[in-house]
Amino acid sequence: MRLRLLTDGFPNRRERRVFAGYLLAAAVYVAIGVAVTDFLLSFWVGVAYIVLAAWAVPVLVRRFLDAR
């Protein structure tokens, strides 16, 4: 995704939805990290979590909703 300047000053609905997804993933990651400190401190676990939470889960949800 290429960065672009905001011409109208506010992101569109799709961009806000993506941002909200990342915020939700971050909140869940911090909540898990509070419960299990080793989870929060591992770089590779963090990378795997972002791949799952920000890419794999939305893809699976889209496929499930499209199949209906």
PyMOL commands that place a pseudoatom at each C-alpha (Angstrom):
pseudoatom trace, name=CA, resn=MET, resi=1, chain=A, elem=C, hetatm=0, pos=[0.000, 0.000, 0.000]
pseudoatom trace, name=CA, resn=ARG, resi=2, chain=A, elem=C, hetatm=0, pos=[1.419, 3.366, -0.987]
pseudoatom trace, name=CA, resn=LEU, resi=3, chain=A, elem=C, hetatm=0, pos=[1.199, 6.317, 1.346]
pseudoatom trace, name=CA, resn=ARG, resi=4, chain=A, elem=C, hetatm=0, pos=[-0.700, 9.287, 0.021]
pseudoatom trace, name=CA, resn=LEU, resi=5, chain=A, elem=C, hetatm=0, pos=[-1.531, 12.739, 1.259]
pseudoatom trace, name=CA, resn=LEU, resi=6, chain=A, elem=C, hetatm=0, pos=[-4.969, 13.280, 2.706]
pseudoatom trace, name=CA, resn=THR, resi=7, chain=A, elem=C, hetatm=0, pos=[-6.664, 15.671, 0.319]
pseudoatom trace, name=CA, resn=ASP, resi=8, chain=A, elem=C, hetatm=0, pos=[-9.982, 15.889, 2.149]
pseudoatom trace, name=CA, resn=GLY, resi=9, chain=A, elem=C, hetatm=0, pos=[-8.437, 15.782, 5.618]
pseudoatom trace, name=CA, resn=PHE, resi=10, chain=A, elem=C, hetatm=0, pos=[-10.126, 12.569, 6.816]
pseudoatom trace, name=CA, resn=PRO, resi=11, chain=A, elem=C, hetatm=0, pos=[-9.735, 8.887, 5.864]
pseudoatom trace, name=CA, resn=ASN, resi=12, chain=A, elem=C, hetatm=0, pos=[-12.604, 7.167, 4.096]
pseudoatom trace, name=CA, resn=ARG, resi=13, chain=A, elem=C, hetatm=0, pos=[-14.754, 4.439, 5.661]
pseudoatom trace, name=CA, resn=ARG, resi=14, chain=A, elem=C, hetatm=0, pos=[-12.587, 1.527, 4.437]
pseudoatom trace, name=CA, resn=GLU, resi=15, chain=A, elem=C, hetatm=0, pos=[-9.417, 3.111, 5.820]
pseudoatom trace, name=CA, resn=ARG, resi=16, chain=A, elem=C, hetatm=0, pos=[-11.078, 3.747, 9.184]
pseudoatom trace, name=CA, resn=ARG, resi=17, chain=A, elem=C, hetatm=0, pos=[-12.241, 0.105, 9.315]
pseudoatom trace, name=CA, resn=VAL, resi=18, chain=A, elem=C, hetatm=0, pos=[-8.698, -1.136, 8.677]
pseudoatom trace, name=CA, resn=PHE, resi=19, chain=A, elem=C, hetatm=0, pos=[-7.365, 1.205, 11.366]
pseudoatom trace, name=CA, resn=ALA, resi=20, chain=A, elem=C, hetatm=0, pos=[-10.006, -0.033, 13.817]
pseudoatom trace, name=CA, resn=GLY, resi=21, chain=A, elem=C, hetatm=0, pos=[-8.945, -3.611, 13.088]
pseudoatom trace, name=CA, resn=TYR, resi=22, chain=A, elem=C, hetatm=0, pos=[-5.340, -2.797, 13.926]
pseudoatom trace, name=CA, resn=LEU, resi=23, chain=A, elem=C, hetatm=0, pos=[-6.427, -1.035, 17.131]
pseudoatom trace, name=CA, resn=LEU, resi=24, chain=A, elem=C, hetatm=0, pos=[-8.471, -4.070, 18.158]
pseudoatom trace, name=CA, resn=ALA, resi=25, chain=A, elem=C, hetatm=0, pos=[-5.552, -6.404, 17.406]
pseudoatom trace, name=CA, resn=ALA, resi=26, chain=A, elem=C, hetatm=0, pos=[-3.229, -4.197, 19.465]
pseudoatom trace, name=CA, resn=ALA, resi=27, chain=A, elem=C, hetatm=0, pos=[-5.650, -4.115, 22.412]
pseudoatom trace, name=CA, resn=VAL, resi=28, chain=A, elem=C, hetatm=0, pos=[-5.987, -7.910, 22.406]
pseudoatom trace, name=CA, resn=TYR, resi=29, chain=A, elem=C, hetatm=0, pos=[-2.191, -8.281, 22.153]
pseudoatom trace, name=CA, resn=VAL, resi=30, chain=A, elem=C, hetatm=0, pos=[-1.663, -6.027, 25.176]
pseudoatom trace, name=CA, resn=ALA, resi=31, chain=A, elem=C, hetatm=0, pos=[-4.380, -7.847, 27.136]
pseudoatom trace, name=CA, resn=ILE, resi=32, chain=A, elem=C, hetatm=0, pos=[-2.734, -11.199, 26.420]
pseudoatom trace, name=CA, resn=GLY, resi=33, chain=A, elem=C, hetatm=0, pos=[0.657, -9.674, 27.284]
pseudoatom trace, name=CA, resn=VAL, resi=34, chain=A, elem=C, hetatm=0, pos=[-0.624, -8.525, 30.663]
pseudoatom trace, name=CA, resn=ALA, resi=35, chain=A, elem=C, hetatm=0, pos=[-1.753, -12.074, 31.441]
pseudoatom trace, name=CA, resn=VAL, resi=36, chain=A, elem=C, hetatm=0, pos=[1.304, -13.842, 29.946]
pseudoatom trace, name=CA, resn=THR, resi=37, chain=A, elem=C, hetatm=0, pos=[4.399, -11.618, 30.022]
pseudoatom trace, name=CA, resn=ASP, resi=38, chain=A, elem=C, hetatm=0, pos=[6.506, -13.982, 27.896]
pseudoatom trace, name=CA, resn=PHE, resi=39, chain=A, elem=C, hetatm=0, pos=[3.975, -13.557, 25.078]
pseudoatom trace, name=CA, resn=LEU, resi=40, chain=A, elem=C, hetatm=0, pos=[4.418, -9.782, 25.118]
pseudoatom trace, name=CA, resn=LEU, resi=41, chain=A, elem=C, hetatm=0, pos=[8.227, -9.856, 25.210]
pseudoatom trace, name=CA, resn=SER, resi=42, chain=A, elem=C, hetatm=0, pos=[8.815, -12.269, 22.311]
pseudoatom trace, name=CA, resn=PHE, resi=43, chain=A, elem=C, hetatm=0, pos=[9.466, -10.554, 18.960]
pseudoatom trace, name=CA, resn=TRP, resi=44, chain=A, elem=C, hetatm=0, pos=[8.595, -13.609, 16.865]
pseudoatom trace, name=CA, resn=VAL, resi=45, chain=A, elem=C, hetatm=0, pos=[5.384, -14.259, 18.740]
pseudoatom trace, name=CA, resn=GLY, resi=46, chain=A, elem=C, hetatm=0, pos=[4.449, -10.619, 18.090]
pseudoatom trace, name=CA, resn=VAL, resi=47, chain=A, elem=C, hetatm=0, pos=[5.158, -10.970, 14.371]
pseudoatom trace, name=CA, resn=ALA, resi=48, chain=A, elem=C, hetatm=0, pos=[3.116, -14.177, 14.175]
pseudoatom trace, name=CA, resn=TYR, resi=49, chain=A, elem=C, hetatm=0, pos=[0.272, -12.539, 16.097]
pseudoatom trace, name=CA, resn=ILE, resi=50, chain=A, elem=C, hetatm=0, pos=[0.111, -9.558, 13.720]
pseudoatom trace, name=CA, resn=VAL, resi=51, chain=A, elem=C, hetatm=0, pos=[0.107, -11.887, 10.707]
pseudoatom trace, name=CA, resn=LEU, resi=52, chain=A, elem=C, hetatm=0, pos=[-2.764, -13.882, 12.213]
pseudoatom trace, name=CA, resn=ALA, resi=53, chain=A, elem=C, hetatm=0, pos=[-4.758, -11.011, 13.675]
pseudoatom trace, name=CA, resn=ALA, resi=54, chain=A, elem=C, hetatm=0, pos=[-4.349, -8.468, 10.873]
pseudoatom trace, name=CA, resn=TRP, resi=55, chain=A, elem=C, hetatm=0, pos=[-4.274, -10.748, 7.828]
pseudoatom trace, name=CA, resn=ALA, resi=56, chain=A, elem=C, hetatm=0, pos=[-5.436, -14.339, 8.336]
pseudoatom trace, name=CA, resn=VAL, resi=57, chain=A, elem=C, hetatm=0, pos=[-8.502, -13.718, 10.513]
pseudoatom trace, name=CA, resn=PRO, resi=58, chain=A, elem=C, hetatm=0, pos=[-9.971, -11.004, 8.232]
pseudoatom trace, name=CA, resn=VAL, resi=59, chain=A, elem=C, hetatm=0, pos=[-9.396, -13.211, 5.163]
pseudoatom trace, name=CA, resn=LEU, resi=60, chain=A, elem=C, hetatm=0, pos=[-11.175, -16.142, 6.813]
pseudoatom trace, name=CA, resn=VAL, resi=61, chain=A, elem=C, hetatm=0, pos=[-14.065, -13.942, 7.942]
pseudoatom trace, name=CA, resn=ARG, resi=62, chain=A, elem=C, hetatm=0, pos=[-14.456, -12.507, 4.416]
pseudoatom trace, name=CA, resn=ARG, resi=63, chain=A, elem=C, hetatm=0, pos=[-14.473, -15.993, 2.895]
pseudoatom trace, name=CA, resn=PHE, resi=64, chain=A, elem=C, hetatm=0, pos=[-17.035, -17.179, 5.428]
pseudoatom trace, name=CA, resn=LEU, resi=65, chain=A, elem=C, hetatm=0, pos=[-19.301, -14.199, 4.780]
pseudoatom trace, name=CA, resn=ASP, resi=66, chain=A, elem=C, hetatm=0, pos=[-18.950, -14.510, 0.994]
pseudoatom trace, name=CA, resn=ALA, resi=67, chain=A, elem=C, hetatm=0, pos=[-19.873, -18.207, 1.136]
pseudoatom trace, name=CA, resn=ARG, resi=68, chain=A, elem=C, hetatm=0, pos=[-23.208, -17.387, 2.768]
for i in range(1, 68): cmd.bond("trace and resi %d" % i, "trace and resi %d" % (i + 1))
show_as sticks, trace
zoom trace
